[in-house]
Each structure stands twice: as structure tokens, then as C-alpha cells.
Amino acid sequence: MTLETTNVTGMKGFNGSERCPRDLKTAQLVFPAIYTIVFFMGILLNALALWVFIHIPSSSTFVVYLKNTLVADLIMTLTLPFKILSDARLGPWQLRAFVCRFSAVIFYDTMYVGITLLGLIAFDRFLKIIRPFGKFFVQKPAFAKGVSTLIWLFLFLLSLPNMILSNKEATPSSVKKCASLKGPLGLKWHAAVNYISQFIFWTVFVLMLLFYTVIAKKVYDSYRKSKSKDSKNNKRLEGKVFVVVAVFFVCFAPFHFSRIPYTHSQTNSKTDCRLQNQLFLAKEATLFLAATNICMDPLIYILLCKRFTERLPCMKGRQTATFTQENHTSQSDNITLG
């Protein structure tokens, strides 16, 4: 969903600014190397998660959201090899055209599916706090399946024109900048998608803060009232719920914070070359953090989903003691376990 490339040797802003050389060593060596590590870790972790979730029924909204998150992570993982080879200049120029038209669009599409689903997971945990035994329609699996389907459909239809409208003839020169493959309508659509994507992130960002303000207060009040010997264990259990907001802020917040000054540098003729390069590297580094989401989401599965950890062979030896302690605090279970 972005026009910027990560492997071009120079930069010419939309305002017609002078050519500005980029750091080829970082763009072509460092980022592909660390993306390769993330790719193999993502394949391993998400393949294991897929095996586990196949054996877990979709009997709660929480599990439905987690399964959809896993699908988004798997698709994003499969786009990484194309990005790695393209950025490292290890493939033909036609590969770069494929990245611009298809795999990069899918990468960003699944990113915003993941962002939206994290918001829904936070909402689900929030409802467990205010109505732990309630049965709102939004707490039913059918609702979770329906809203997840709508999210996938909406973001797919939103990103599809970015593929279709990248319809200019691809050449070794034009594929250096993905925007060169788009006509006027394609550029306008892309700009609109950028605004919508930013709106999605900042909406989830604000809601996440609101949800976890309430959750934090509830956890704090619960800890203060606890007088049992297991209060430390209960505090640790309740604290697990904050892994959702931690993953969200570590993976996605830095990228969207850096996008604002980076986009400004691309459209402002007064931005000097050195600053442009610094902002470019900041944008690429934070984009890498966003990609690490494929390795961070399994932490949510392990820490918050009891049925997931029960299926992990490496965790079975620790399950009896752990869940015996957890069962002493039903409120903690309502907060963290799905």
C-alpha cells in the first residue's frame, strides 16, 4: 500500500527535488539479512501455531480472532522472500515488478488486517472485564466470524485497485520506483488508501489506549484487594493481558509515527538530502519492526490462550501447576484466558 521502494539507488521526491543518493549497504545488505532471519522464525512459529489451531474449535470470539491473525501472519510471511530477493538485487528486474504490483500490496494488506484484529482482541479482553459472564451479541463466535470476514473483504477490495492500476509497462528503469508503474488514477487511489490506512491505525491506537486504561485499573484494583498468598501469581497472570498492547505498540506504532515526517520529506522541496536519507532509514527500520509482528503474535497465543498452550508439547510438563494456580482467580481467567 506504499509507493516507496527499499532498494533504489537514488531518490527524487514528488516535488521534483534533486537526486539524493541512498545508503546501498543498508538497503541491499542489512535489511535483507535481518528480514531473512524474521522469515525463517516466522515460518517456524506460525507453522507450529497452525498445527495447534487446527486442533482447536472456533468456539469463542477470542479463538476466532486469533485464527484470523494467524492467517494474516502466514500470508505476510510468504511475501517476505520476494521482498528479500528484490531488495538484495538477487532476482531479475521482473521480480521487482511483481513486488510492486502484487506482493508488496499483499504485505501491507495483511499488516492492516493484523492491526484491526489486534484492536478486536483488545476489545474482546475489555468485554471480559466489564461483562465477564455477559453474552452480548459481540461476544458470540458468529459475530467474530462475520466481522473478520468483513475486515478481509474490505481491505482486499481496498488494495485490489493498487494491483490493477499499476498497469504501466514495466521496464528495468521503471521498476526502480513503484510509483512509476501507476497512472494518474492509480496515484490518486494510492493516496486515498494511505489516508484510510492511517485512519485505521490511529482509530485502533486510540481505542487500544481506552480499553487498556480500563483493564489496567481493573487489574490494579484486583491486586490491591487480593490478600492471598498467591497474590504474586495472580498479579503475574493478570499482567499477561498487556502482551496485546505491547505487541501493537512495539510492532506498529513506530512505523506510523515515522511515516508522518517521511511523507512530509517526500513532498517538501526544502528537505535536505541528509535528512531525507535519515528519514528513509527510519521508515525502513520501523517497517522491519512491523514485519516482526509475525514472530510476536505467537506470544499472544501462548500467554493468553489456555487451549493453545495445552496443545503445545513443550508446555505440557508445566500445565498442571500453572493452571491450578490460575484457577484460584476466576477474574484473572476472565481477563487473560480465552
N, C-alpha and C positions, 0 to 999 in steps of 0.2 A: 504494500500500500504506500510505499515511498518511492520517490524518484531518485534519491541519492544512490550512488554506487560506492562500493567499498574498495575498488581496485583500479580506479582510473588514475593516470599519472598527473593529471592537471585538473584544474577547476576553473570554470567560467560561470559566474553566477547568472541568474536570470536577468540581472540588470546590465549585463554586458561588461562586467569588470574584467581587468586584465588577467592573463593566465597566471595561475598560482600553483607551483609545483607542490606535490604532496609527498609524504614520507612513505616511500615504496617499501622500505624494510618492514615497517609496522603493518602496512596494508596487505602485503603479499606473503609475509613470513610469520609474524607474531600472531595475528588474528586467526589465520587458517590453522595454525598449530594448536591453539587453545580451543578452537571450535572442534577440532578433531577429537580432543580429549572429552569434551562435553558430549559429542555424538556417541562415542563408544559407551560412556557412562549412561547416557540416556537410553540407548538400545538395551543395555543390560537391565537397568532398573525398571523400565517400562514393560519389557518383555516379561519380567517376573511379576509385575503388577497385573498385567493382562492375564497371566495364568491364574493368579489368585482371584481376580474379579470374575473370571468365567465361572468359578465355583460359588459365587455369592449371588443370591437372588436380589433383584431390584425391589426390595420390599419397603424401602424408606426413601424419602426425598434426598437425604444425605448421600446414600449409596448411588442414587441416580446421578446426582451432580458429580460425584467422584468418578463414576464410569465415563461420563462425558468429558471430564477433564483429562482422563487417561487417553481417550481417543484423540483429543486435540493435541496432546503431548506427543503421541505416536506419529501423527501426521507431520507435526513440526520437526520432529527428529528426522524423518525421512527426507525433508527438504535440505537438511544441513550438508550432505555430501555435494550437492550441486553448488551450494554457496562456497564451500571449501575449495573445490576444484576451480571454480570460476575466479575466486579472489586470489588464489595462488598461481593463476595463469597456467594451470596444468591441463587444461582442456582446449579444444578448438573454439574459435570465436562464436560458432553456432551455439555452444553451451551457454555462453553469456546471454545470447538472445533468448534462450529457453528460460534462464534465470529471471531476466527482466519481465518476460511475458507471463510466466506461469509460477515457477517455484517460489520466487520472492513474494508474489501476491498471496500465495497459499500460506507462506510463513507468517505474514502479518495478519492474515485472516484468522489463523488458528491462535495467534497471540491474543487477539481481541475476544475470541471465543473463551480463551482461558481467563482473561481478565474479568469478563462478565460472569463466568461460572464461579470464580473466587468471591465475587460480590454476592452471588446467590448462596454459596456455602456460608459466608459470614451472616447472611440474613437467616439462614436455617439455624445456625447456632444461637442467634439473637432470639428467635422464636422459642428455642429450648429454654431460654432464660425466663422470658416473660410469661410463657404458657407451656410449662414443661409437660403437662398432661393434656393440653388442649388439642383439638383436632380441627384447626382452621382448614379451609379447602387448600390453602397454600402449603399445608403440611402433609398433603397426600401424594403418594408416588405418581398418580396420574397427572397431577399439576406439574410436578417436576419434569416428567417426560414431555409434556406439552410445551412448557416454556423452553426447555432445552432444544426441542425441535425447531421452535420459532427463532431461537438465537442462531442456530446453524443456518437456517434458511435465510434469515435477514442478512447476515454477514456474507453469506455466499452470493446472494443477489447483489449486494453492495460492491463486492470485489470483482464479480464477473465482468463488468464493463472495463475494468482495468486490464483484463486479459484481451478482450475483444478489440478495444480501442488502441492497443499497442500494435497497430496494423501497418505502420510504415515499413518499407523494405529494410531488412536487417543487412548491414554490411560490417566488415571488420572495424570501420571507423564509428558507425552509428551506435553499436552496442556498447561502446565505452561509457555512454551515459544513457540510462534507461529512458529518460525524457525524450531522447531523440527518436524513439520509436512511436511516440504518441503524436497525434494531430491536435489541432486546437480543441476539439471536443474532448479528446482524451485527457488533455492537460486540465481542462475545466472540471471534468469529472473527478480527476485525481485530487484536485484542490478541495472539492466538496467532501470527498472521502476522508481527507486529512482532518477537516473540521469535525466531521462526525466521529472519527476515531478519537480525537482529543476530547470530545464531549462524553463519549463512553467512559474513557479513563477517569476524567475528573468527576463524573457522576458517581462512579464506583468508589473513587477516592473519598469523597465527602460522606457517602453512605457508610463506608467502612469505618471512618472515624466516629460517626454517630453510634453505629452498632457496638463498637468495641469500647466506647466510653461507658455505655450501659453495662456491658459484660464485665469490664474492669471494676466498676462499682459493685456489681453483684459478687464477684469473686472476692473483693476486699471485705465486704460485709460478711460473707460466709466465713472467711478466715478469722475475722475478729470474734465471731460468735462461737467458733469451734474451740472446745475445751478438752477434746480427747487427746490421747497420747499419739493418735495417728494424724494430728493436725499438719505435721510437715508433709506427710504423704499426700494428704488431701490437697494441700497447697500446691504441691508439685503436679498433681493430677489436673487441678483446675487451671494451672498455668499453661497446660498443653494447648488449650484452645487458642492461645495467642500465636500459634505457629502459622495460622492462616494470614493474619495481618502482617506477620514478619515476612512471609514469602512474598506477599503482594508488594510491600514497600522495598524489599531488597531487590526484587527482580524487575518490577515495572516502574516504580516511581522515579528512579534516576534517569531512565530513558526519556520519560515525558518531561522531566524538568530540563534536561539538556536540549530537547527538541526546540524549545522556545527561542533561546539565543542562537541556536544553529540555523534555524529557519530565517531568523532576522539577518544573520550574516550573509545568507544567500541572496537576499533581496535588497541589501543596503550597500550601495557603491562605496561608502566611506569606511567599510570594514577592511582593515589591512590584512595582508596575506598571512602574517604570522598568527593573528587571532583566528582567521578562517581555518588554518590548519589545526590549531588547538581545539577549536570547537568541533571540527570534523572528527578528531581522535576521541574527544569526549563523547560524541554521539555514537561512534563505533564501539567504544568501551562499554557504554551503557546498554547498547543493543546486545552486546555479548551477555551482559547480566540478565537481560530479558530472556535470552536463549537458555540460560542456566535454569530457567523455570522447569524445564523438562526433567531436571535432576532434583529439584527442590520439592515438587509436588508429592513425590513418594513419602516425604516426611509427614505430610498431612495424612496420607493413608495410614501410616504406621502409628502415629501419635493419637489420631482421633477416631479411627475406625476399628472398633473391637473385633469385628468379624474378619477384617483384613489381617490383623496380627495373629489371630487364631489360626489362620491358614498358612502362615509363614513357618516353614520347617525350623528355621534358625531361632524362632521366638518361642517355640512350644515349651522348651525347658523352663522358660521364665513366666509362662502364662498363669500357672496356678497361684503363685504367691502374689503376683501383680494384681490380678483381677479379684482376688479375695480382699485385698486392701481397698480396691476401687468400689467394691460392692457395699462397703460400710457407709459410703456417702452417695446417696441416690441423687442429690442435687448435682454433685460433680459429674455423675454419669450423664445427667441430662444436658450438662454444658458441653462435655467433650466427646462423648461416645455416641456413634450412630450405628 
